[in-house]
Amino acid sequence: MLKNYFSIAFRNFLRNKIFSLINILGLSIGISASLVIYLLVAYDFGFDKFHKDGDRIYRVVSNLVFSGESYKNSGVPYPMPKAVHNEVSGLDEVAAFRSWEGGPKVSVPGTKNSKPLIFKKQSHIIFADENYFKLIEYNWVAGSPKTSLNQPYQIVLTQSNAKLYFPRLSAMEAIGKELYFDDTIRATVTGIVKDLEQNTDFSFKTFISRASLETTSLKPNGWDDWGALSSSSQLLIKLSPGTTTANIQTQIAKLFKKYYIPNPSFHSTTEHLLQPLSDIHFNTDYDNFNQRLAHRPTLYGLLAVAAFLLLLACINFINLTTAQASQRAKEIGIRKTMGSSRKQLIFQFLSETFLLTLIATILSIALTPLLLKMFAAFVPEGLHFNLFKQPDIIIFLSILILTVSLLSGFYPALLLSSYKPVLALKNQAYSNTGKTRNAWLRKTLTISQFVIAQVFIIATMLVGKQISYTLNKDLGFKKNAILYFTTNFFDKVHSHKSMLMDKLKAIPEIAMVSLSSDAPSSDGTSSYTLKYKDGKKEVVANVQTKMGDANYIKLFHIKLLAGNNFSPNDTAAGLVVNETYAHILGFTNLQQAVGKYIEWGNDKRKSPIIGVVQDFHQQSLHEIIKPLFIASIPDNEYVFNVALQPKNAEGTIWKTAITKIQKAWKEVYPEDDFEYAFLDETIAKYYGAEQNISALLRWATGLAIFISCLGLLGLVIYITNQKTKEIGIRKVVGASVIQLVALLSKDFLRLVMIAFIIAVPIAWWGAHKWLENFAYKTTLSWWIFLAGGITMLIMAFIILSIRTFKAANANPVKSLRTE
């Protein structure tokens, strides 16, 4: 029986090649989009799901409040792990580790027959002990988790790093070999573990014994200070069965209160919370170890896009199938006359839909690798597509095929199988059905298609407008034609910076050079608690800080509103503050702030305000402008900001400048790589997530419009087939082609307008919610909504014209013969 169903289905496809191809194309687009989105979403939601008792593993994080400002940090005070291990009950495991920031140089000592190997700026390095491997389980190739990290200067490597450092040695042969880290640590390899193959944020590849920290210069300041907090100091715990997070948080709070000696001048509070392991990959309030955080709302948005595109494809299939139903009326009448039951007919039509969906799915599988390459910009590096090694994809596609087959085929199967044999054989199966519930259902489905398409169009335009706004808004400083690079913060030779500065100043392609702690806008922030006493009251505020020399304000064209800039000989003599901080101090006349003394720093130094600058954006437009001061402290200035001369006609001046800068760098730092970035490009990266969303929306919008137009085409074919006799009569009595096109198009354009009315409030609400993520945002201009409606109207009119002109130009004699 099934063989017969599929044989009939195949013959029907061959008989209606155009409709079959359109259906396959529409479904393959929807299925391809769903498959790609499934891969993206499944990849992120699959992070760290493989850990044993993962639901009981938590990270201890810190929430701080300084003078009313809230700060979140994924780290804990350095002495906390030991105290938690000794004094907190209800825990199975306590694992502390410290990440090595900055990317050390790793050296492999040479032998008589080989030179030393040097690997610069190595990453994924942590200081850990055996407790880490109790919590995060690895497969050991060599060594033992109990002894490999319990002594100073021991190292455990993953197989990939063992191959990198010792390419000619086996895992067992690598045991006992030595590695040098930044000429600070000389350690011995004591263990090799397999790399974690599953999706995980624990991407570490080199593990140095935590005991090594206490015996080297890498031991951080504040090792025994409960007030010292760094995101590099991480603490993982595993709760005992039956222990609640509230109980552990209460114990940690008591522990912190017991050991922490508050500084009254800081006006701060600290709270320690437990972050579930499953939350680490998604929570943007805290960093993770993989440097790539997923965004749950974006993932849910992707799922919604996939659902909408699939829905559009199914609606399109329904409309196209019902549009050509009249061609199968006689076939249905004959089959019913020969004894076919309605149940058999339904199974036949569902089998046709299933076969067509299966073909579309096979096409989608072939297209998926190409789509992944097209959207490589926001496809994670670890995401792979292999049908034979990922059984979950086969399960997903099987469910998808069945779901799409039922959604697409059930209604047409019910409709086609309901025809009465007598009417079907007389070609009257469609008589008097123009205003039935079936017709209204088809119109409703078409409206739904256009609602989705118009929401996508409006959303795409709005996101593009916000991105344009963020990239072109005046940030309060110059960002174009400025490159910057960083020297080694730990460089002990102070003359290196002045030597490099002199060399750069001698390059004619450079307009100006400045030394600072960072650019006016940067990802990271540094702040101090500042005090100001005016005799009557004390104003305490947490204020961001930037260090910069006398050229800093000049180079970035930051506007000075009151007072003076630093002089070249200033060494922490005064502070330049921004408008926001001056207003917090209570000065409406900014000139009055000049000369007032501010207390700041651990040494409670007092410095005068020498100038007030116009507010500028210190971070992305997601954040509000915060109070800030600029100080001139040469020891804390290690970033070179270089303003280039304007481009020449040949466009070579910047390239020449960079070549000369690199040469000067190598003369001062011969062993270090020269790495630079342009400030405007760095700022543009703040909005990488929004740019990815914009690309995704453009892609989804194009598909939605295409599928919606196919659905409209199906409804147009259906109506023009139904009105064949009416068109012929109107032509006979003198109706022109233009009049007939207007008559046939009127109802369809009305559907587009209804869809526009429904889409506008939906798009407005979605846009309003999305823009809440920005402290500074573009306006919801009325023209965006109007442009979205006009765009869809034009597309619909083009589709309508193609079919209605053909119907209106048909020979009326042939039209009248069809009835």
C-alpha positions in Angstrom: 0.0 0.0 0.0 2.8 2.4 1.0 4.6 1.6 -2.3 1.5 2.5 -4.2 1.1 5.8 -2.3 4.7 6.8 -3.1 4.3 5.8 -6.8 1.3 8.0 -7.1 3.1 10.8 -5.3 6.1 10.5 -7.6 3.9 10.6 -10.8 2.1 13.6 -9.4 5.4 15.5 -8.9 6.4 14.8 -12.5 3.0 16.0 -13.7 3.2 19.3 -11.8 7.0 20.0 -12.0 6.8 23.8 -11.4 4.5 23.5 -8.3 6.6 20.6 -7.0 9.9 22.5 -7.4 8.4 25.6 -5.7 7.1 23.5 -2.8 10.5 21.8 -2.4 12.3 25.1 -2.6 10.1 26.7 0.1 10.4 23.8 2.4 14.1 23.3 1.9 14.7 27.0 2.8 12.7 26.6 6.0 14.3 23.3 6.9 17.9 24.6 6.1 17.3 27.6 8.3 16.0 25.4 11.1 18.9 23.0 10.9 21.5 25.7 11.0 19.8 27.4 13.9 19.5 24.0 15.7 23.2 23.5 15.3 23.9 27.0 16.8 21.5 26.7 19.7 22.3 23.0 20.5 26.0 24.0 20.5 25.6 26.6 23.2 23.0 24.8 25.3 25.3 21.8 25.3 28.1 23.4 27.3 29.3 21.6 30.3 26.4 19.1 30.4 28.7 16.2 30.7 30.1 16.8 34.2 29.2 14.2 36.9 26.7 15.8 39.4 26.9 19.0 37.4 23.7 20.2 39.0 25.6 20.4 42.3 28.6 22.3 41.0 28.7 26.1 41.6 31.1 28.9 41.2 31.4 31.5 44.1 31.1 35.0 42.7 31.2 38.5 44.2 28.8 41.4 44.1 30.2 44.7 45.3 28.6 48.1 45.9 30.9 51.2 46.0 29.2 54.4 46.8 26.0 53.3 45.3 27.6 51.8 42.2 27.2 48.1 41.7 30.0 45.9 40.4 30.0 42.2 39.7 33.1 40.1 39.7 33.6 36.3 39.0 36.5 36.1 41.5 36.9 35.8 45.2 39.5 37.0 47.8 42.6 34.9 47.6 42.4 33.5 51.2 38.7 32.5 50.9 39.2 29.0 49.2 41.3 27.7 52.1 38.8 29.1 54.7 35.8 27.6 52.8 37.5 24.2 52.7 38.2 24.2 56.4 35.2 26.0 57.9 32.2 25.5 55.6 30.1 22.3 56.0 27.9 20.6 53.4 30.5 20.5 50.6 31.9 17.5 48.8 34.6 19.3 46.9 36.3 22.7 47.0 38.6 23.6 44.1 40.4 26.9 43.7 42.5 28.0 40.8 44.1 31.2 39.5 44.3 32.1 35.8 47.5 33.5 34.4 46.6 36.7 32.7 48.7 38.4 30.0 49.9 35.3 28.0 53.3 34.3 29.3 56.2 33.2 27.1 56.8 29.4 27.3 60.3 28.0 26.6 61.3 24.4 26.0 65.0 24.0 26.9 67.2 22.9 24.0 69.5 19.9 23.8 72.8 19.3 22.1 71.0 18.5 18.8 68.3 21.1 19.0 67.7 24.8 19.8 65.3 25.9 22.5 61.7 26.3 21.4 60.0 29.5 22.3 56.2 30.0 22.3 55.0 33.6 22.9 51.8 34.7 24.6 50.5 31.3 25.6 46.9 31.2 26.9 44.6 28.8 28.8 47.1 28.5 31.7 45.9 28.2 35.3 47.4 27.5 38.7 45.5 24.6 40.3 45.8 21.6 42.6 44.5 18.0 42.7 41.1 19.2 43.9 40.5 20.8 40.5 40.7 17.3 38.8 38.3 15.9 41.4 35.7 18.4 40.3 36.4 18.6 36.5 37.2 15.0 35.5 39.8 14.4 32.8 41.1 11.1 31.3 44.7 10.7 32.3 47.2 9.5 29.8 50.2 9.7 32.1 50.7 10.7 35.7 48.2 10.7 38.6 45.6 13.3 39.6 46.5 12.7 43.3 50.3 13.5 43.0 50.8 15.5 39.8 50.0 18.9 41.3 50.7 18.6 45.0 54.2 20.1 44.9 55.6 23.4 43.7 56.9 23.6 40.1 54.8 20.7 38.7 52.9 20.9 35.4 50.1 18.9 33.9 49.5 19.4 30.1 46.7 18.4 27.8 47.6 16.2 24.9 47.4 19.1 22.5 49.8 21.2 24.4 52.1 18.2 25.0 52.3 17.8 21.2 52.9 21.5 20.8 55.8 21.7 23.3 57.2 18.2 22.7 56.2 17.2 19.1 58.6 14.2 18.9 57.8 12.7 22.3 55.1 10.4 23.4 53.0 11.2 26.5 55.2 9.0 28.7 58.4 10.4 27.3 57.2 14.0 28.0 56.9 13.2 31.8 59.9 14.7 33.5 60.6 17.3 30.9 61.0 21.0 31.9 59.3 24.1 30.7 60.1 27.8 31.5 57.4 30.3 31.9 58.4 34.0 31.4 61.8 33.1 32.9 59.9 33.2 36.2 58.9 29.5 36.7 60.9 26.5 35.8 58.6 23.5 36.2 58.5 19.8 35.4 55.9 17.9 33.5 54.3 15.4 35.9 51.0 14.5 34.0 49.3 14.4 30.6 45.5 14.4 30.3 43.3 14.2 27.2 41.7 17.4 26.0 38.0 17.7 26.8 36.1 16.9 23.6 32.7 18.0 24.7 31.5 21.6 24.6 33.0 23.3 27.7 34.1 26.6 29.1 36.9 24.8 30.9 39.3 25.2 28.0 42.5 25.2 30.0 45.5 23.4 28.5 48.3 23.9 31.0 48.0 23.4 34.7 50.7 24.6 37.0 50.6 23.5 40.7 49.0 26.2 42.8 51.8 25.7 45.4 54.1 27.3 42.9 52.5 30.7 43.4 53.6 31.0 47.0 57.3 30.6 46.1 57.6 32.9 43.1 57.3 36.5 42.2 54.0 35.7 40.6 52.4 35.6 44.1 49.8 38.3 43.8 49.5 41.3 46.1 46.8 40.7 48.7 47.4 36.9 48.9 46.3 37.0 52.5 44.0 40.0 52.2 40.3 39.4 52.3 39.7 42.8 50.8 41.7 42.0 47.6 39.5 40.8 44.8 40.5 39.6 41.4 38.6 37.8 38.6 41.7 35.6 38.1 41.0 34.0 41.6 38.3 31.5 41.0 36.5 29.2 43.4 34.4 26.1 42.4 32.5 24.0 44.9 30.4 20.9 44.8 27.5 20.7 47.3 26.7 17.6 49.2 23.4 15.9 48.4 20.6 17.7 50.3 22.6 20.9 50.9 20.9 24.2 49.8 22.6 27.1 48.1 21.1 29.4 50.7 22.8 27.5 53.5 26.2 27.7 51.8 25.8 31.4 51.0 25.0 32.1 54.6 28.1 30.3 55.8 30.3 32.1 53.4 28.8 35.5 54.4 29.6 34.7 58.1 33.1 33.6 57.1 33.7 36.8 55.2 32.4 38.9 58.0 34.7 37.0 60.4 38.0 37.7 58.5 37.4 40.8 56.4 38.4 44.1 58.1 36.4 46.8 56.3 38.0 50.1 55.4 35.6 52.9 56.5 36.7 55.2 53.8 35.6 52.8 51.0 31.9 53.0 51.7 31.4 49.6 50.1 29.6 46.3 50.7 30.5 42.8 49.4 28.2 39.8 48.9 29.2 36.4 47.7 26.7 34.3 45.7 26.7 30.8 44.2 26.5 30.7 40.4 25.3 27.4 38.9 27.6 25.6 36.6 24.9 25.7 33.9 24.8 29.5 34.2 28.5 30.2 33.5 28.2 30.0 29.7 25.3 32.5 29.6 25.6 35.1 32.4 27.1 38.3 31.0 27.4 39.8 34.5 30.4 37.5 35.1 33.1 36.4 32.8 33.8 32.8 31.9 37.0 30.9 31.1 36.4 30.5 27.4 36.1 34.2 26.5 32.8 33.5 24.7 29.6 34.1 26.4 26.3 33.0 24.9 23.2 35.1 25.2 20.0 33.2 26.2 17.6 35.8 24.7 19.5 35.7 21.4 19.3 31.9 21.4 15.6 32.0 22.1 15.2 34.6 19.4 17.0 32.3 16.9 14.6 29.5 17.8 11.7 31.9 17.2 13.2 32.8 13.8 13.5 29.1 12.9 9.9 28.5 14.0 8.6 31.4 11.9 10.5 30.4 8.8 9.2 26.9 9.1 5.7 28.2 9.7 6.0 30.4 6.6 7.2 27.4 4.6 4.3 25.3 5.8 1.8 28.0 5.1 3.3 28.4 1.6 2.9 24.7 1.0 -0.7 24.7 2.1 -1.6 27.7 -0.1 0.2 26.2 -3.2 -1.4 22.8 -2.6 -4.9 24.1 -2.3 -4.3 26.4 -5.3 -3.8 23.5 -7.6 -6.4 21.3 -5.9 -8.9 21.9 -8.8 -6.5 20.0 -11.1 -6.9 16.9 -9.0 -10.7 17.1 -8.5 -11.4 14.5 -11.2 -8.7 12.2 -9.8 -10.3 12.3 -6.4 -13.8 11.7 -7.8 -12.6 8.6 -9.7 -10.8 7.2 -6.7 -13.8 7.7 -4.5 -16.0 6.1 -7.2 -13.6 3.1 -7.3 -14.0 2.6 -3.6 -11.2 4.7 -1.9 -12.2 5.8 1.5 -11.5 9.2 2.9 -8.9 7.8 5.3 -7.0 6.2 2.4 -7.0 9.5 0.4 -5.7 11.3 3.5 -2.9 8.9 3.8 -2.1 9.2 0.1 -1.9 13.0 0.3 0.1 12.9 3.5 2.5 10.4 1.9 3.0 12.9 -1.0 3.8 15.6 1.5 6.1 13.3 3.4 8.0 12.4 0.2 8.3 16.1 -0.8 9.5 17.0 2.7 12.0 14.3 2.6 13.4 15.5 -0.7 13.5 19.1 0.7 15.4 17.8 3.8 18.0 16.0 1.7 18.5 19.3 -0.2 18.8 21.1 3.1 21.5 18.8 4.4 23.5 19.4 1.2 23.0 23.2 1.7 23.9 23.3 5.4 27.8 23.3 5.1 27.5 26.2 2.6 25.3 28.1 4.9 27.7 27.6 7.8 30.5 29.0 5.7 28.3 32.0 4.7 27.7 32.8 8.3 31.1 32.0 9.6 31.3 35.4 11.4 28.9 34.3 14.1 29.4 30.5 13.9 31.5 29.3 16.9 34.8 27.7 16.0 33.9 24.5 17.8 30.7 24.0 15.9 30.8 21.1 13.5 28.3 19.5 11.2 28.7 15.7 10.7 25.5 13.8 10.1 27.1 10.4 10.9 28.9 11.5 14.1 26.1 13.5 15.6 23.1 11.2 16.1 21.1 14.1 17.7 21.0 15.8 14.2 19.3 12.7 12.8 16.8 12.6 15.6 16.1 16.3 15.1 15.6 16.0 11.3 13.4 12.9 11.8 11.1 14.9 14.2 11.3 17.9 11.8 10.2 15.8 8.8 7.2 14.4 10.6 6.2 17.7 12.1 6.5 19.6 8.8 4.7 16.8 6.9 1.7 17.0 9.4 1.6 20.8 9.5 1.9 21.1 5.7 -0.1 18.2 4.6 -2.9 17.6 7.0 -5.2 20.5 6.1 -4.8 20.0 2.3 -5.4 16.3 2.8 -8.6 16.9 4.7 -9.7 19.5 2.0 -9.0 17.3 -1.0 -10.4 14.2 0.4 -13.7 16.0 1.3 -14.8 16.5 -2.3 -18.0 14.8 -3.3 -17.5 12.4 -6.3 -20.4 13.7 -8.4 -19.3 17.3 -8.2 -15.6 16.4 -8.6 -16.4 14.5 -11.8 -18.4 17.4 -13.1 -15.5 19.8 -12.4 -17.8 21.6 -9.8 -15.8 20.7 -6.7 -14.8 24.4 -6.4 -18.2 25.9 -7.1 -19.5 28.4 -4.5 -16.4 28.1 -2.3 -15.0 31.6 -2.7 -16.3 32.9 0.6 -16.3 29.7 2.6 -14.4 29.1 5.8 -11.7 27.4 3.7 -11.1 30.6 1.7 -10.9 32.7 4.9 -8.5 30.2 6.4 -6.2 30.6 3.3 -6.4 34.4 3.6 -5.7 34.3 7.3 -2.6 32.1 6.6 -1.4 34.6 4.0 -1.9 37.5 6.4 0.1 35.6 8.9 2.9 35.2 6.4 3.0 38.9 5.7 2.8 39.9 9.4 6.0 37.8 10.0 7.7 39.2 6.9 6.9 42.8 7.8 8.0 42.4 11.4 11.4 41.0 10.1 11.7 44.0 7.6 11.0 46.6 10.3 13.3 44.9 12.8 16.1 44.7 10.2 15.8 48.4 9.4 15.7 49.4 13.1 18.7 47.3 14.1 20.6 48.8 11.2 19.6 52.3 12.3 20.8 51.7 15.9 24.1 50.2 14.7 24.6 53.3 12.4 23.8 55.5 15.3 26.3 53.8 17.6 29.1 53.9 15.0 28.5 57.5 13.9 27.5 59.2 17.2 29.9 61.8 18.5 31.5 60.1 21.5 33.1 63.2 22.8 36.6 62.4 21.5 38.4 61.7 18.2 38.5 58.1 17.2 39.6 58.1 13.5 43.2 57.8 12.3 44.4 56.8 15.7 46.2 53.5 16.4 47.4 52.2 19.7 49.6 49.5 21.1 50.6 48.3 24.5 54.0 47.9 26.1 54.8 45.3 28.7 53.3 46.6 32.0 55.9 44.7 34.0 58.9 46.1 32.0 61.3 47.2 34.7 63.4 49.4 32.4 61.7 52.8 32.6 63.8 54.4 29.9 62.3 52.0 27.3 59.1 54.1 27.0 60.9 57.4 26.7 63.3 55.9 24.1 60.3 54.7 22.0 58.5 58.0 22.5 61.5 59.9 21.1 61.7 57.6 18.1 58.0 57.9 17.3 58.1 61.7 17.5 60.8 61.7 14.8 58.5 59.9 12.3 57.0 62.6 10.0 53.9 60.5 9.2 52.8 60.8 12.9 50.9 63.9 14.0 51.1 63.3 17.7 51.9 60.6 20.3 50.5 60.2 23.8 51.1 57.7 26.7 48.2 56.6 28.8 46.7 53.7 30.7 44.1 53.2 28.0 42.1 55.0 25.3 39.1 57.3 26.3 36.8 54.3 25.5 37.8 50.8 26.5 36.4 47.5 27.7 38.1 47.5 31.0 37.7 50.1 33.7 39.6 51.2 36.8 38.1 53.3 39.6 38.9 54.9 43.0 36.8 56.1 45.8 37.2 59.9 45.9 36.3 62.2 48.8 35.6 65.9 48.6 34.9 68.1 51.7 33.6 71.6 51.3 33.5 72.4 55.0 29.8 71.5 55.4 29.4 68.1 53.8 31.5 65.3 52.5 30.9 63.9 49.0 32.1 60.3 48.5 31.9 58.7 45.1 33.3 55.9 43.1 35.0 57.5 40.1 36.5 55.9 37.1 40.1 56.8 36.3 42.4 57.1 33.3 46.0 57.9 33.3 47.4 60.2 30.5 50.2 62.6 29.8 50.0 66.2 28.6 49.2 65.2 25.0 46.3 62.8 26.0 43.5 65.5 25.9 45.0 67.2 22.8 45.5 64.0 20.8 41.9 62.8 21.4 40.4 66.3 20.9 38.7 66.1 24.3 37.1 69.5 24.9 38.4 71.4 27.9 35.5 73.4 29.5 37.3 75.0 32.5 40.8 75.2 33.9 43.9 73.9 32.3 45.4 70.7 30.8 48.4 69.0 32.3 51.7 70.6 31.6 54.5 68.4 30.3 56.2 68.5 33.7 53.1 67.4 35.7 53.6 64.3 37.8 50.4 63.6 39.6 50.2 67.3 40.6 46.5 67.6 39.7 43.4 66.0 38.3 41.3 66.7 35.3 37.6 65.7 35.9 34.6 65.3 33.6 31.4 67.3 33.8 29.5 64.5 35.5 31.8 64.3 38.4 31.9 68.1 38.7 28.1 68.1 38.9 28.2 65.3 41.6 30.4 67.6 43.6 27.7 70.2 43.4 29.2 72.7 40.9 26.9 74.1 38.3 29.6 76.6 37.3 32.4 74.3 36.2 35.0 77.0 36.8 34.2 76.8 40.5 35.5 73.2 40.7 39.0 74.2 39.6 41.3 74.5 42.6 39.3 72.2 44.9 41.2 69.4 46.5 40.2 65.7 46.2 41.3 62.9 48.5 42.0 59.6 46.7 44.2 56.5 46.6 45.4 54.2 49.3 47.8 56.8 50.6 44.9 59.3 50.9 46.8 61.8 48.8 45.1 65.1 48.1 45.2 66.5 44.6 43.7 69.7 43.2 41.3 69.8 40.3 43.1 71.6 37.6 40.6 71.3 34.8 37.1 70.1 33.7 36.5 68.3 30.4 33.4 67.7 28.4 31.8 64.3 29.0 32.8 61.5 26.7 31.7 57.9 26.5 34.2 55.7 28.4 32.5 52.5 27.2 29.9 51.4 24.6 26.6 53.1 24.3 25.1 50.3 26.4 26.5 52.1 29.4 25.8 55.6 30.8 28.6 58.2 31.1 30.1 57.8 34.6 32.1 60.2 36.8 35.7 60.2 35.8 39.1 61.8 36.5 42.3 61.8 34.5 45.6 61.8 36.3 49.2 62.0 35.0 51.2 59.2 36.5 54.0 58.1 34.1 54.5 54.7 35.9 50.9 53.7 35.1 51.0 54.8 31.5 52.0 52.0 29.2 49.7 52.4 26.1 51.0 54.4 23.2 48.3 56.3 21.3 49.4 57.5 17.9 47.5 60.0 15.8 48.5 59.6 12.1 48.7 62.3 9.5 45.8 62.5 7.1 45.9 60.0 4.2 47.7 61.2 1.1 46.4 60.8 -2.5 48.3 57.5 -3.0 47.0 56.1 0.3 50.5 55.1 1.5 51.2 57.4 4.4 49.5 55.1 7.0 51.3 52.0 5.8 54.6 53.8 5.9 53.9 55.1 9.4 53.1 51.6 10.6 56.3 50.2 9.1 58.4 52.8 10.8 56.6 52.3 14.1 57.3 48.6 13.9 60.9 49.2 13.2 61.2 51.6 16.2 59.4 49.0 18.4 61.9 46.3 17.4 64.8 48.6 18.2 63.5 49.0 21.8 61.8 45.7 22.4 63.6 43.2 20.0 62.1 40.1 21.6 58.5 41.2 21.7 56.0 41.1 18.8 54.5 44.3 17.6 50.7 44.3 17.8 48.5 47.3 17.2 44.8 48.2 16.6 42.9 51.1 15.3 40.7 52.8 17.8 37.6 53.1 15.6 37.8 49.4 14.7 38.0 48.5 18.4 35.0 50.6 19.2 33.1 49.0 16.3 33.7 45.6 18.0 31.7 46.7 21.0 28.7 46.1 18.8 29.7 42.8 17.3 26.6 41.0 18.8 24.3 43.7 17.3 26.1 43.4 13.9 25.6 39.6 14.0 21.9 40.1 14.8 21.6 42.5 11.9 23.2 40.0 9.5 20.9 37.3 10.8 17.9 39.5 10.4 18.8 40.4 6.9 19.1 36.8 6.0 15.8 35.8 7.8 14.0 38.8 6.2 15.1 37.8 2.7 13.9 34.3 3.3 10.7 35.4 4.9 9.9 37.7 1.9 10.7 35.0 -0.6 8.6 32.4 1.1 5.7 34.8 1.7 5.8 35.8 -2.0 5.6 32.1 -2.9 2.6 31.8 -0.6 1.0 34.9 -2.2 1.6 33.4 -5.6 -0.2 30.2 -4.5 -3.3 32.2 -3.4 -3.2 34.3 -6.6 -3.2 31.1 -8.7 -6.1 29.8 -6.6 -8.2 32.9 -7.1 -7.5 33.4 -10.8 -8.3 29.7 -11.5 -11.5 30.2 -9.6 -12.4 33.4 -11.4 -11.5 32.2 -14.9 -15.1 32.4 -16.2 -15.7 35.8 -14.6 -12.5 37.2 -16.2 -13.7 36.0 -19.6 -17.1 37.5 -19.2 -15.7 40.9 -18.1 -13.3 41.0 -21.1 -16.2 40.2 -23.4 -18.3 43.1 -22.1 -15.3 45.5 -22.5 -13.2 45.4 -19.3 -9.6 46.5 -20.0 -6.5 44.6 -18.8 -5.7 47.4 -16.3 -9.2 47.2 -14.8 -9.0 43.4 -14.5 -5.6 43.7 -12.8 -6.9 46.2 -10.4 -9.9 44.1 -9.7 -7.9 40.9 -9.0 -5.2 42.7 -7.0 -7.5 44.7 -4.8 -8.2 41.9 -2.4 -4.6 40.8 -2.1 -3.3 44.3 -1.4 -6.0 44.6 1.2 -4.5 41.5 2.9 -1.0 43.1 2.8 -2.5 46.3 4.5 -4.2 44.2 7.2 -0.9 42.5 7.8 0.8 45.8 8.1 -1.7 47.1 10.7 -1.1 44.0 12.8 2.7 44.0 12.3 3.3 47.6 13.4 2.4 47.2 17.1 4.2 43.9 17.3 7.4 45.4 15.7 7.2 48.5 17.9 7.0 46.5 21.1 9.9 44.2 20.1 12.0 47.2 19.0 11.2 49.1 22.3 12.3 46.1 24.4 15.5 45.6 22.4 16.5 49.2 22.6 16.2 49.1 26.4 19.7 47.4 26.3 21.2 50.7 25.2 21.7 53.7 27.5 21.9 55.9 24.3 19.7 54.9 21.4 18.2 56.0 18.2 14.5 57.0 17.9 11.7 54.8 16.8 11.1 56.8 13.7 7.7 56.5 12.0 9.3 56.2 8.5 10.9 52.8 9.5 7.4 51.3 9.9 6.1 53.0 6.8 9.1 51.9 4.8 8.6 48.3 6.0 5.0 48.4 4.8 5.8 50.0 1.5 8.6 47.4 0.9 6.2 44.5 1.4 3.5 46.2 -0.7 5.9 46.7 -3.6 7.1 43.0 -3.4 3.5 41.8 -3.3 2.5 44.0 -6.2 5.3 42.6 -8.3 4.1 39.1 -7.6 0.5 40.0 -8.2 1.3 41.7 -11.5 3.1 38.6 -12.9 0.1 36.4 -12.4 -2.8 38.8 -12.8 -1.5 40.2 -16.1 -1.3 36.7 -17.4 -4.9 35.9 -16.3 -6.2 39.3 -17.6 -4.5 38.8 -21.1 -5.9 35.3 -21.5 -8.2 34.6 -24.5 -11.8 35.0 -23.2 -13.0 32.2 -25.5 -10.8 29.7 -23.7 -11.7 31.2 -20.3 -15.4 30.7 -21.0 -14.8 27.1 -22.2 -13.2 26.2 -18.8 -16.7 26.0 -17.2 
